[in-house]
Amino acid sequence: MEFMSRGSLTQQPQRMAAPEPVVRATEQHVKRGKKEDMLSMGSRIGTGVLLVIIVILVALVAWFTVFSTPSSQSSYVDSSTLQAVFLNTGQVYFGNVTTLTSQYFVLGNVYYLQSSNGSSASSTNSNQNVSLVKLGCELHRPYDTMVINTAQITFWENLQSDGQVAKAVAQFEQQNPNGQKCSTTSNGSSSNPQSQASTNATTKQ
């Protein structure tokens, strides 16, 4: 009897251990997933930052490309005098350069040469009678500002105050302190005799 009781005690089933390894494995999996998510998020943030840096660099290169060359030209503009802008068509316009970029010039207070037969003179050293005409009284009545495509410009230069063009402009401004006044003829065209300042037969600066 005592032997059987002892044997029965030794043959009792053992208790199963709690599934700790499974729980620990699950926790490790969760931690690993969080690390991977953080790494993935970090890589996405890094990619976004890299893209922003690339965009900024491209914008800076474009800005320098557009504005670096004109800024060097802008330093040559003498705001105290007139400028002459020569186009590749042979036409020349006089005025004040107010804006200068790699794509366009903005010219204000615009004048141009007109020959005695009424056509535009294409050069400042033409051996013909020419007049300096103030822009604004033409048939289409433009404003006294021109935006000129840089690709159409051959060269430009500052004018000296004692040149014939500068003197003619000064004379016109003295005679028309309130600006030019355009008159309308019977055929609907606009003209202004006072908008022309006569120059010498051969116009040379």
C-alpha positions as CSV (number, residue, x, y, z in Angstrom):
1,M,0.0,0.0,0.0
2,E,2.7,2.4,0.9
3,F,4.6,1.4,-2.3
4,M,1.6,2.1,-4.5
5,S,1.0,5.4,-2.9
6,R,4.5,6.3,-3.6
7,G,4.3,5.1,-7.1
8,S,1.2,7.0,-7.7
9,L,2.8,10.1,-6.4
10,T,5.8,9.8,-8.8
11,Q,3.5,9.1,-11.8
12,Q,1.5,12.3,-11.4
13,P,1.4,14.3,-14.7
14,Q,3.7,17.3,-14.8
15,R,2.3,20.8,-15.1
16,M,2.8,22.5,-18.5
17,A,4.9,25.6,-18.4
18,A,3.4,28.9,-19.5
19,P,4.0,29.8,-23.1
20,E,6.5,32.5,-22.2
21,P,8.6,32.0,-25.3
22,V,5.6,32.7,-27.5
23,V,4.9,35.9,-25.7
24,R,8.5,36.9,-25.9
25,A,8.6,36.1,-29.6
26,T,5.5,38.2,-30.2
27,E,7.0,41.1,-28.3
28,Q,10.2,40.8,-30.3
29,H,8.2,40.7,-33.5
30,V,6.3,43.9,-32.5
31,K,9.5,45.6,-31.5
32,R,11.1,44.6,-34.8
33,G,8.1,45.9,-36.7
34,K,8.3,49.2,-34.9
35,K,11.9,49.5,-35.7
36,E,11.2,48.7,-39.4
37,D,8.4,51.3,-39.4
38,M,10.7,53.9,-37.9
39,L,13.4,53.1,-40.4
40,S,10.9,53.2,-43.2
41,M,9.6,56.6,-42.0
42,G,13.1,57.9,-41.6
43,S,13.9,56.8,-45.1
44,R,10.8,58.6,-46.4
45,I,11.6,61.7,-44.5
46,G,15.2,61.6,-45.7
47,T,14.0,61.2,-49.3
48,G,11.6,64.1,-48.9
49,V,14.4,66.3,-47.5
50,L,16.7,65.3,-50.3
51,L,14.0,66.2,-52.9
52,V,13.5,69.6,-51.2
53,I,17.3,70.2,-51.3
54,I,17.4,69.2,-55.0
55,V,14.5,71.6,-55.9
56,I,16.2,74.4,-54.0
57,L,19.5,73.8,-55.8
58,V,17.8,73.7,-59.2
59,A,15.9,77.0,-58.3
60,L,19.2,78.6,-57.3
61,V,20.9,77.5,-60.5
62,A,18.0,78.8,-62.6
63,W,17.9,82.1,-60.7
64,F,21.7,82.7,-61.2
65,T,21.3,81.7,-64.9
66,V,18.5,84.2,-65.4
67,F,19.7,87.1,-63.3
68,S,23.5,86.8,-63.1
69,T,24.2,88.0,-66.7
70,P,21.7,90.9,-66.7
71,S,22.9,92.2,-63.4
72,S,26.3,92.7,-64.8
73,Q,24.8,94.6,-67.7
74,S,22.5,96.6,-65.4
75,S,25.6,98.0,-63.7
76,Y,26.4,99.8,-66.9
77,V,23.0,101.6,-67.2
78,D,23.5,105.3,-66.5
79,S,20.1,106.4,-65.1
80,S,21.1,110.0,-65.5
81,T,21.1,109.9,-69.3
82,L,19.4,108.3,-72.2
83,Q,20.1,104.9,-73.7
84,A,20.1,103.8,-77.4
85,V,18.8,100.3,-78.1
86,F,19.8,98.9,-81.5
87,L,17.7,96.0,-82.9
88,N,18.8,93.4,-85.3
89,T,16.3,94.8,-87.8
90,G,18.3,98.0,-88.0
91,Q,15.7,100.1,-86.0
92,V,17.0,102.1,-83.0
93,Y,15.0,103.4,-80.1
94,F,16.1,106.0,-77.5
95,G,14.9,106.2,-74.0
96,N,15.6,105.2,-70.4
97,V,16.2,101.5,-69.6
98,T,14.1,100.8,-66.5
99,T,14.3,97.0,-66.4
100,L,16.9,94.7,-67.8
101,T,16.8,90.9,-67.7
102,S,18.1,88.1,-69.8
103,Q,14.8,87.9,-71.6
104,Y,13.7,91.5,-72.1
105,F,14.5,95.2,-71.8
106,V,11.9,97.7,-70.6
107,L,12.4,101.1,-72.2
108,G,10.6,104.2,-71.1
109,N,10.4,107.8,-72.4
110,V,10.8,106.3,-75.9
111,Y,11.9,108.2,-79.0
112,Y,12.8,106.9,-82.5
113,L,14.1,108.4,-85.7
114,Q,11.8,109.2,-88.7
115,S,13.0,110.2,-92.1
116,S,11.6,113.1,-94.1
117,N,9.3,110.8,-96.1
118,G,7.6,109.6,-93.0
119,S,9.3,106.2,-92.7
120,S,11.3,105.0,-89.7
121,A,15.0,105.7,-90.1
122,S,17.0,102.5,-89.5
123,S,20.3,104.1,-88.4
124,T,21.6,107.1,-86.5
125,N,24.2,107.9,-89.1
126,S,21.9,107.9,-92.2
127,N,22.7,110.7,-94.7
128,Q,19.2,112.0,-94.8
129,N,16.9,114.5,-93.1
130,V,15.5,112.8,-90.0
131,S,13.4,113.8,-87.1
132,L,13.3,112.5,-83.6
133,V,9.7,111.3,-82.8
134,K,8.2,110.8,-79.4
135,L,6.4,107.5,-79.1
136,G,2.7,107.7,-78.2
137,C,0.8,109.6,-81.0
138,E,0.9,106.8,-83.6
139,L,-2.3,105.3,-85.1
140,H,-2.4,102.5,-82.5
141,R,-1.7,105.0,-79.6
142,P,0.9,103.0,-77.6
143,Y,1.9,103.8,-74.1
144,D,5.3,105.4,-73.7
145,T,6.9,102.2,-72.7
146,M,8.4,99.4,-74.8
147,V,9.2,95.8,-73.8
148,I,11.9,94.6,-76.1
149,N,12.9,90.9,-76.5
150,T,16.6,90.6,-75.7
151,A,17.0,88.2,-78.7
152,Q,16.1,91.2,-81.0
153,I,18.8,93.5,-79.5
154,T,22.1,93.8,-81.2
155,F,23.6,96.1,-78.7
156,W,22.7,99.1,-76.5
157,E,24.7,102.1,-75.2
158,N,24.4,105.2,-72.9
159,L,24.2,108.5,-74.7
160,Q,26.2,111.6,-73.8
161,S,24.2,114.7,-72.8
162,D,25.9,116.8,-75.5
163,G,24.9,114.5,-78.3
164,Q,22.3,115.5,-81.0
165,V,19.7,113.0,-79.7
166,A,20.0,114.0,-76.1
167,K,19.8,117.7,-77.1
168,A,16.8,117.1,-79.2
169,V,15.0,115.2,-76.4
170,A,15.9,118.0,-73.9
171,Q,14.5,120.6,-76.4
172,F,11.3,118.6,-76.8
173,E,10.8,118.3,-73.1
174,Q,11.4,122.0,-72.6
175,Q,8.8,122.8,-75.3
176,N,6.3,120.3,-73.9
177,P,6.5,120.5,-70.1
178,N,3.2,118.8,-69.7
179,G,4.0,116.0,-72.1
180,Q,2.9,115.6,-75.7
181,K,-0.7,116.1,-76.8
182,C,-1.9,114.0,-79.7
183,S,-4.4,115.5,-82.2
184,T,-6.7,113.4,-84.3
185,T,-7.0,114.1,-88.0
186,S,-10.1,113.7,-90.1
187,N,-9.1,110.3,-91.4
188,G,-8.8,109.0,-87.9
189,S,-5.0,108.9,-87.7
190,S,-3.2,110.5,-84.8
191,S,-0.4,113.0,-85.2
192,N,1.4,115.6,-83.2
193,P,3.6,118.2,-84.9
194,Q,5.1,119.0,-81.6
195,S,6.2,115.4,-81.0
196,Q,9.0,115.8,-83.5
197,A,12.3,117.4,-82.7
198,S,14.3,118.3,-85.8
199,T,17.9,117.0,-86.0
200,N,20.7,117.8,-88.5
201,A,20.7,116.3,-91.9
202,T,23.3,113.7,-90.9
203,T,22.6,112.4,-87.3
204,K,25.7,111.3,-85.6
205,Q,26.3,110.9,-81.9
